[in-house]
Amino acid sequence: MKFLFRLLLAALIALGILWFGVTRGLPVFLADMLRVHGAAMVGSAMTVRDSAIAWENRHASFSGIDLFPVGDYAATGFPVARVGRLDLQLPVTFMPEPAGTTMMPEVLALDAVVAANIELSYDVDTAGGNLRLLRQQLSVAASESLRDRLNVREGDKMTRQLFVVRRMLLQDITINAQSLEDPQKSRRFSVAAIEFANMGANENGMTAAEILDQASRKLVDEIQRQAILQGVIELRREADARAARGGDPASGDDGDNAAVQKEENRVKKAAKQVKEGFQDLGRGIKRGFREIVD
């Protein structure tokens, strides 16, 4: 009887230690994942101040996210983007899959992703060149992810985690526009909330880089529009900036977006050719088999 009591007590202590480790360690682990993968996608340093998980509600939150600039803008040392709070809501029925290597389903559904209290730095002298440079880095990462996703052979598992985001909301967005050439153009202005629905649903899941690429593209476009309306930059200067990036000033086409779209079209075309090749091979095998049987 004493042995059973000691065994039960040891089991309870072990479960308590395990639960303490999960509840305390998992938020830190997720914050590290966000910091490492986020920085890798944009080629920039990222810091996360705090994180928390409410497992019973399948809810995770992160606060104090700072993203630092890249390239010539890295010397400033100030964050180019700050997110006060990021909330992720999984379905309340979500459970890890122990059979998988990552304990996650191949396509992870998120009910909501909400980023609030967003502050972005805007370099007036280059018509937002610091934000465009980050956009370009993210577009390259998204293009690589798209290529990997389309090249996965039937029956193979995707090495990158795929997501479907039923609702994404970017709100409380403030732009801190600074000009060294003409300080009178320096000002702060707001951008209306931006919302997306069913991201990745039609593609049976998208990578994080692809989802963030879509979101940041719309966000930067809205910032540029507001910068013109606020008189921070002139329409002609924005057109010149687009032309310098290889875009079409008349159509409003961004050179970065055009280059990424060209790459995506190339990848899709190659994937279609491979698929048609396998279909032709399959039809040839069937015809050969019928001839042998006949």
Disulfide bonds with the S-S distance in Angstrom:
none
